[in-house]
Amino acid sequence: MRDARLERLCALTGVEVGYQDVFGKWQPASETSQRAVLAAMGVDARDEESVEAAIATREAGQWKRVVPPVTVIAASRLAEGMRIHLPESSLSRTLLWRIALEEGEGREEGFDPLALETLEAFESDGARVLAFRLPLPRDLPQGYHRIAIVKGAVAVGEGALVVAPDRCYVPPAIAQGARVWGAAVQLYGVRSHRNAGIGDFTDLKHCAEIWGGRGAAILGINPLHALSLRDPGLASPYSPSSRLFLNPIYLDIEAIEDFAELAAADASFSARWRDECARLREAGEVEYARVAAAKRAILEVMHAHFRKEHLEAASRRARGFAQFRRARGEALRRHALHEALRDFHSSAWRDWPEEHRDHSWACTNTCNGRRTCSWAMRRRARASSAWASASMPTSPSRSRPTAPKRGPTRTSTRSA
C-alpha cells in the first residue's frame, strides 16, 4: 500500500516516487528507497511523526515564498499566469511585477492583488497567506528570465521565470508529412586542408553544401555557444559561458576582413598563419588549448589593426561594429565584461571581489582597483569584436547536445 504522506514529503522535497518504463508501465520506488533518499538529503522520514513534522516545515517554507524559485510556463499559456503567495496584510496596496528578460531588457507593471484570481489560502502561527494567479504578458519572449514582486521600493520575492515553446521546432516539410534525412557533424572534430585543427564556420558551410548536394535536408551539429575563453579545454556544452553568443574558437580567421587587410600589407602574415594551421592539423587529437591560444593571439593582432584602421577612422566597418553592439545591447556588454573579468582573476565569479560579482558594475570611483577596471574595459572591447565576427555566419541547423568533451579528444570527421 502506498504511503500518501510519505509521497507528499517526497514531492515537497523534489524526490521522484517512481518512473514510467520504456513499455509505459509505472515502476514505483519502494518506501525504503524513498526514506533512504530523503535521509541522504538531510530529511528525517523515519516514522509517521517525523514525516508529518517535515511536511509542516516544508509547506510553511513554501508559503513564505512570494515567488517560487523556478516557474516554467509554456508560451501559449502566459495569460493563464503563474502562482504567487501574498500575506493578507499586503493586499491593501498596489504591487508591481518586474521582469528582467534574458537579453537584458526589463519590463514592469503594477497590479491590484485583490483583482487577481484566488487559488487557496494557508494559515500558520496566526498569519494568513493567500495564493493568487498572476497573469503574464502574452508577448514575453521564450527564454530564461527573472521575475520579482515589488512592494514600494523593495522586492519582496524573486525567482526564475522560464518561458518555453509548446513543442520542439518542426520543419514545415516534416510537419506536412515529408520524410527527410541528414548527417551529424561534430564541428570540433572536422579536419580540412585549411583549418586550424578544429573545424570552423567555413568548414560547416562546406559540409552543408556537400551533404545538401547529396539530397540531405538536415545537418545536426554540436552546440556552438560560447564557452570560457580562460580554459578552452573544458569544452562541455553543458557549461556555457553564454547561450546567446557563439564560440570564437570556430571562427575562420582568414574569412575576417582584417586578415586580408593585414596580409595585403605584409606578405608573410598569411604564410605564418597557414604554417601554424598546418602544425595544429598534425595533432592526432583535438587540441582545444593550442588552437584557442593560436586564434586568440592572431585575433589580438587583428583587433589592434581594426582599432587603428577602422575605429579611429570611423570607417564603414566601425559603424557596422557599433550597430552590432547596439543590437546585442546589455547582454553583449555583460557577457564580454564577465569574460574579461574571468580572464583577469583566473577564477570562477564566486571568488571575485564583491563589486566584480555585480553585473551592473562599471568603471566608477567606487571600483576597487583602477588597474582592474581599465584592463577589463580593454579586454571587453576585444571580446566584443570577437563575438561580432563569430555572429556573422548562420548555422544550418541545431542538434541535440552531445556528450561533454574534456581535454583532447580523437578527431572523428574529415572534410575536403
C-alpha positions as semicolon CSV with decimal commas, in nm:
position;residue;x (nm);y (nm);z (nm)
1;M;0,000;0,000;0,000
2;R;0,128;0,344;-0,090
3;D;0,206;0,590;0,187
4;A;0,041;0,910;0,061
5;R;0,202;1,131;0,327
6;L;0,548;0,996;0,254
7;E;0,487;1,063;-0,116
8;R;0,371;1,414;-0,027
9;L;0,701;1,476;0,152
10;C;0,890;1,340;-0,148
11;A;0,702;1,581;-0,376
12;L;0,782;1,875;-0,146
13;T;1,149;1,775;-0,140
14;G;1,185;1,706;-0,513
15;V;1,219;1,328;-0,488
16;E;1,051;1,121;-0,758
17;V;0,850;0,827;-0,622
18;G;0,883;0,615;-0,935
19;Y;0,921;0,624;-1,309
20;Q;0,747;0,511;-1,627
21;D;0,949;0,246;-1,806
22;V;1,000;0,203;-2,180
23;F;0,681;-0,002;-2,204
24;G;0,473;0,269;-2,037
25;K;0,441;0,077;-1,710
26;W;0,474;0,266;-1,384
27;Q;0,761;0,141;-1,166
28;P;0,719;0,272;-0,810
29;A;1,011;0,322;-0,576
30;S;0,982;0,129;-0,251
31;E;0,915;0,314;0,073
32;T;1,259;0,203;0,191
33;S;1,417;0,371;-0,111
34;Q;1,213;0,686;-0,063
35;R;1,314;0,715;0,300
36;A;1,678;0,645;0,214
37;V;1,688;0,919;-0,049
38;L;1,519;1,165;0,187
39;A;1,770;1,078;0,458
40;A;2,057;1,140;0,215
41;M;1,909;1,487;0,160
42;G;1,901;1,551;0,533
43;V;1,527;1,495;0,576
44;D;1,413;1,287;0,873
45;A;1,142;1,047;0,748
46;R;1,196;0,754;0,984
47;D;0,838;0,733;1,103
48;E;0,494;0,890;1,066
49;E;0,563;1,162;1,322
50;S;0,887;1,275;1,157
51;V;0,720;1,271;0,815
52;E;0,439;1,499;0,938
53;A;0,688;1,736;1,101
54;A;0,895;1,755;0,782
55;I;0,584;1,820;0,570
56;A;0,472;2,101;0,801
57;T;0,816;2,265;0,786
58;R;0,837;2,250;0,409
59;E;0,481;2,361;0,345
60;A;0,529;2,661;0,572
61;G;0,852;2,743;0,390
62;Q;0,685;2,724;0,050
63;W;0,403;2,954;0,158
64;K;0,653;3,208;0,287
65;R;0,800;3,241;-0,063
66;V;0,618;3,510;-0,260
67;V;0,753;3,371;-0,589
68;P;0,856;3,008;-0,650
69;P;1,230;2,952;-0,707
70;V;1,153;2,846;-1,065
71;T;0,835;2,882;-1,270
72;V;0,817;2,705;-1,607
73;I;0,532;2,808;-1,834
74;A;0,453;2,741;-2,199
75;A;0,447;3,050;-2,422
76;S;0,085;2,980;-2,520
77;R;-0,024;2,980;-2,154
78;L;0,128;3,308;-2,038
79;A;-0,215;3,467;-1,998
80;E;-0,307;3,192;-1,751
81;G;-0,033;3,330;-1,533
82;M;0,188;3,199;-1,254
83;R;0,131;3,127;-0,887
84;I;0,238;3,379;-0,625
85;H;0,186;3,391;-0,246
86;L;0,098;3,712;-0,061
87;P;0,034;3,765;0,308
88;E;-0,312;3,901;0,382
89;S;-0,155;4,210;0,534
90;S;-0,008;4,317;0,196
91;L;-0,331;4,307;-0,007
92;S;-0,444;4,663;0,061
93;R;-0,198;4,834;-0,173
94;T;-0,092;4,811;-0,537
95;L;0,212;4,595;-0,602
96;L;0,445;4,573;-0,900
97;W;0,580;4,283;-1,102
98;R;0,921;4,338;-1,262
99;I;1,069;4,103;-1,522
100;A;1,434;4,109;-1,627
101;L;1,445;3,944;-1,969
102;E;1,724;3,708;-2,065
103;E;1,869;3,952;-2,317
104;G;1,896;4,231;-2,059
105;E;1,579;4,434;-2,115
106;G;1,333;4,499;-1,833
107;R;0,955;4,521;-1,808
108;E;0,727;4,609;-1,517
109;E;0,363;4,678;-1,441
110;G;0,153;4,750;-1,133
111;F;-0,130;4,523;-1,024
112;D;-0,403;4,508;-0,760
113;P;-0,374;4,181;-0,564
114;L;-0,745;4,183;-0,482
115;A;-0,827;4,177;-0,853
116;L;-0,636;3,850;-0,904
117;E;-0,789;3,503;-0,904
118;T;-0,752;3,346;-0,558
119;L;-0,637;2,982;-0,564
120;E;-0,620;2,882;-0,197
121;A;-0,519;3,002;0,149
122;F;-0,281;2,885;0,420
123;E;-0,259;2,973;0,790
124;S;0,044;2,931;1,012
125;D;0,114;3,082;1,353
126;G;-0,188;3,309;1,322
127;A;-0,080;3,457;0,988
128;R;-0,286;3,402;0,673
129;V;-0,127;3,373;0,329
130;L;-0,320;3,356;0,001
131;A;-0,216;3,203;-0,331
132;F;-0,305;3,404;-0,642
133;R;-0,271;3,355;-1,014
134;L;-0,072;3,643;-1,165
135;P;-0,137;3,685;-1,542
136;L;0,174;3,747;-1,752
137;P;0,213;3,943;-2,078
138;R;0,127;3,729;-2,379
139;D;0,425;3,865;-2,574
140;L;0,700;3,761;-2,331
141;P;0,979;3,604;-2,539
142;Q;1,087;3,248;-2,483
143;G;1,390;3,219;-2,258
144;Y;1,520;3,225;-1,903
145;H;1,407;3,541;-1,727
146;R;1,384;3,672;-1,369
147;I;1,062;3,796;-1,211
148;A;1,028;3,996;-0,890
149;I;0,727;4,118;-0,693
150;V;0,794;4,468;-0,563
151;K;0,624;4,641;-0,271
152;G;0,713;5,009;-0,259
153;A;1,083;5,011;-0,343
154;V;1,153;4,663;-0,203
155;A;1,148;4,333;-0,388
156;V;0,955;4,101;-0,156
157;G;1,004;3,794;-0,375
158;E;1,207;3,687;-0,677
159;G;1,254;3,375;-0,888
160;A;1,339;3,237;-1,229
161;L;1,073;3,251;-1,500
162;V;1,125;3,006;-1,785
163;V;0,908;3,066;-2,091
164;A;0,918;2,750;-2,301
165;P;0,793;2,669;-2,650
166;D;0,485;2,448;-2,668
167;R;0,681;2,189;-2,865
168;C;1,014;2,144;-3,037
169;Y;1,058;2,313;-3,372
170;V;0,929;2,102;-3,660
171;P;1,042;2,197;-4,014
172;P;0,745;2,269;-4,242
173;A;0,824;1,975;-4,472
174;I;0,814;1,728;-4,182
175;A;0,501;1,891;-4,042
176;Q;0,336;1,822;-4,377
177;G;0,431;1,454;-4,365
178;A;0,752;1,451;-4,568
179;R;1,050;1,235;-4,470
180;V;1,393;1,393;-4,465
181;W;1,742;1,276;-4,378
182;G;2,072;1,430;-4,287
183;A;2,413;1,387;-4,128
184;A;2,556;1,461;-3,785
185;V;2,873;1,670;-3,774
186;Q;3,077;1,732;-3,461
187;L;3,239;2,052;-3,583
188;Y;3,530;2,037;-3,337
189;G;3,637;1,707;-3,498
190;V;3,629;1,820;-3,860
191;R;3,964;1,845;-4,038
192;S;4,004;2,016;-4,374
193;H;4,305;2,110;-4,584
194;R;4,292;2,467;-4,448
195;N;4,153;2,480;-4,092
196;A;4,350;2,519;-3,769
197;G;4,297;2,172;-3,625
198;I;3,935;2,236;-3,528
199;G;3,650;2,271;-3,773
200;D;3,531;2,627;-3,830
201;F;3,229;2,802;-3,978
202;T;3,368;2,778;-4,329
203;D;3,403;2,401;-4,284
204;L;3,043;2,393;-4,161
205;K;2,932;2,577;-4,475
206;H;3,120;2,327;-4,690
207;C;2,966;2,033;-4,502
208;A;2,620;2,175;-4,564
209;E;2,698;2,219;-4,934
210;I;2,841;1,868;-4,970
211;W;2,559;1,691;-4,791
212;G;2,296;1,918;-4,944
213;G;2,426;1,821;-5,287
214;R;2,356;1,460;-5,196
215;G;1,997;1,535;-5,105
216;A;2,031;1,584;-4,727
217;A;1,789;1,827;-4,563
218;I;1,938;1,831;-4,211
219;L;2,283;1,887;-4,069
220;G;2,298;1,809;-3,697
221;I;2,579;1,990;-3,519
222;N;2,725;2,005;-3,171
223;P;2,636;2,312;-2,961
224;L;2,833;2,614;-3,081
225;H;2,756;2,855;-2,796
226;A;3,028;3,046;-2,616
227;L;3,244;2,860;-2,365
228;S;3,500;3,006;-2,126
229;L;3,794;3,164;-2,305
230;R;4,005;3,119;-1,992
231;D;4,004;2,740;-2,005
232;P;3,902;2,623;-2,355
233;G;3,991;2,263;-2,267
234;L;3,678;2,246;-2,051
235;A;3,469;2,205;-2,363
236;S;3,150;2,060;-2,220
237;P;2,846;2,209;-2,399
238;Y;2,663;2,185;-2,067
239;S;2,883;2,456;-1,913
240;P;2,833;2,754;-2,146
241;S;2,964;3,098;-2,069
242;S;2,662;3,222;-2,264
243;R;2,399;3,058;-2,483
244;L;2,338;3,388;-2,660
245;F;2,674;3,413;-2,837
246;L;2,890;3,184;-3,048
247;N;3,224;3,028;-2,956
248;P;3,510;3,226;-3,120
249;I;3,717;2,907;-3,148
250;Y;3,503;2,820;-3,453
251;L;3,597;3,140;-3,637
252;D;3,762;3,104;-3,978
253;I;4,039;3,357;-3,922
254;E;4,104;3,408;-4,292
255;A;3,738;3,495;-4,353
256;I;3,765;3,805;-4,134
257;E;3,833;4,124;-4,332
258;D;4,121;4,233;-4,108
259;F;4,317;3,922;-4,206
260;A;4,305;4,019;-4,574
261;E;4,399;4,378;-4,494
262;L;4,700;4,271;-4,285
263;A;4,804;4,015;-4,545
264;A;4,795;4,279;-4,817
265;A;5,040;4,492;-4,618
266;D;5,267;4,200;-4,514
267;A;5,307;3,906;-4,749
268;S;5,443;3,686;-4,470
269;F;5,138;3,738;-4,247
270;S;4,916;3,482;-4,418
271;A;5,209;3,241;-4,467
272;R;5,288;3,243;-4,093
273;W;4,924;3,175;-4,004
274;R;4,893;2,893;-4,256
275;D;5,211;2,733;-4,124
276;E;5,062;2,748;-3,774
277;C;4,740;2,590;-3,901
278;A;4,936;2,308;-4,062
279;R;5,112;2,234;-3,732
280;L;4,781;2,229;-3,547
281;R;4,629;1,991;-3,803
282;E;4,912;1,743;-3,748
283;A;4,785;1,665;-3,396
284;G;4,607;1,333;-3,367
285;E;4,364;1,476;-3,117
286;V;4,154;1,792;-3,083
287;E;4,392;2,030;-2,908
288;Y;4,147;2,285;-2,772
289;A;4,405;2,481;-2,570
290;R;4,660;2,507;-2,854
291;V;4,401;2,608;-3,113
292;A;4,240;2,861;-2,879
293;A;4,580;3,013;-2,793
294;A;4,675;3,044;-3,160
295;K;4,343;3,201;-3,260
296;R;4,341;3,431;-2,961
297;A;4,691;3,557;-3,042
298;I;4,609;3,640;-3,404
299;L;4,272;3,791;-3,307
300;E;4,460;4,027;-3,074
301;V;4,672;4,143;-3,369
302;M;4,366;4,177;-3,591
303;H;4,178;4,370;-3,323
304;A;4,467;4,617;-3,287
305;H;4,454;4,667;-3,664
306;F;4,077;4,712;-3,652
307;R;4,104;4,978;-3,380
308;K;4,372;5,173;-3,566
309;E;4,239;5,150;-3,920
310;H;3,865;5,147;-3,859
311;L;3,751;5,252;-3,512
312;E;3,975;5,557;-3,501
313;A;3,881;5,645;-3,859
314;A;3,507;5,582;-3,805
315;S;3,501;5,368;-4,118
316;R;3,211;5,169;-4,263
317;R;3,322;4,864;-4,065
318;A;3,343;5,070;-3,746
319;R;2,983;5,178;-3,799
320;G;2,883;4,816;-3,854
321;F;3,054;4,717;-3,529
322;A;2,874;4,995;-3,342
323;Q;2,545;4,876;-3,486
324;F;2,623;4,519;-3,373
325;R;2,692;4,639;-3,018
326;R;2,368;4,837;-3,010
327;A;2,167;4,545;-3,146
328;R;2,307;4,299;-2,891
329;G;2,279;4,555;-2,615
330;E;2,321;4,483;-2,247
331;A;2,354;4,108;-2,298
332;L;2,674;4,157;-2,502
333;R;2,817;4,408;-2,255
334;R;2,761;4,174;-1,960
335;H;2,898;3,872;-2,143
336;A;3,214;4,047;-2,265
337;L;3,273;4,204;-1,923
338;H;3,224;3,868;-1,749
339;E;3,478;3,702;-1,981
340;A;3,726;3,984;-1,929
341;L;3,699;3,966;-1,551
342;R;3,717;3,587;-1,551
343;D;4,036;3,611;-1,754
344;F;4,176;3,877;-1,521
345;H;4,103;3,689;-1,198
346;S;4,175;3,340;-1,341
347;S;3,893;3,202;-1,130
348;A;3,518;3,149;-1,121
349;W;3,300;3,451;-1,043
350;R;3,223;3,331;-0,691
351;D;3,586;3,403;-0,598
352;W;3,592;3,760;-0,736
353;P;3,575;4,077;-0,523
354;E;3,220;4,167;-0,433
355;E;3,193;4,464;-0,670
356;H;3,302;4,248;-0,966
357;R;3,024;3,998;-0,898
358;D;2,758;4,263;-0,964
359;H;2,653;4,255;-1,330
360;S;2,579;4,627;-1,319
361;W;2,937;4,703;-1,217
362;A;3,111;4,963;-1,432
363;C;3,421;5,179;-1,419
364;T;3,334;5,422;-1,139
365;N;3,510;5,585;-0,848
366;T;3,382;5,306;-0,624
367;C;3,572;5,044;-0,824
368;N;3,825;4,853;-0,618
369;G;4,138;4,883;-0,827
370;R;4,157;5,117;-1,125
371;R;4,406;4,882;-1,297
372;T;4,149;4,603;-1,294
373;C;3,882;4,836;-1,428
374;S;4,095;4,969;-1,712
375;W;4,223;4,624;-1,807
376;A;3,874;4,474;-1,806
377;M;3,739;4,751;-2,028
378;R;4,011;4,687;-2,287
379;R;3,952;4,311;-2,276
380;R;3,578;4,366;-2,303
381;A;3,622;4,568;-2,622
382;R;3,839;4,296;-2,779
383;A;3,593;4,025;-2,674
384;S;3,304;4,220;-2,828
385;S;3,498;4,233;-3,153
386;A;3,548;3,855;-3,149
387;W;3,177;3,790;-3,089
388;A;3,090;4,033;-3,367
389;S;3,298;3,819;-3,604
390;A;3,152;3,497;-3,464
391;S;2,798;3,623;-3,515
392;M;2,834;3,670;-3,890
393;P;2,771;3,310;-4,007
394;T;2,448;3,124;-3,951
395;S;2,444;2,752;-3,887
396;P;2,221;2,525;-4,099
397;S;2,055;2,353;-3,804
398;R;2,069;2,276;-3,437
399;S;2,126;1,935;-3,290
400;R;2,072;1,765;-2,961
401;P;2,364;1,825;-2,721
402;T;2,647;1,581;-2,748
403;A;2,821;1,419;-2,455
404;P;3,059;1,650;-2,268
405;K;3,415;1,661;-2,402
406;R;3,704;1,740;-2,173
407;G;4,065;1,775;-2,276
408;P;4,197;1,628;-2,601
409;T;3,960;1,407;-2,797
410;R;4,004;1,195;-3,106
411;T;3,913;1,357;-3,433
412;S;3,610;1,197;-3,592
413;T;3,517;1,364;-3,919
414;R;3,720;1,480;-4,215
415;S;3,612;1,703;-4,499
416;A;3,762;1,801;-4,828
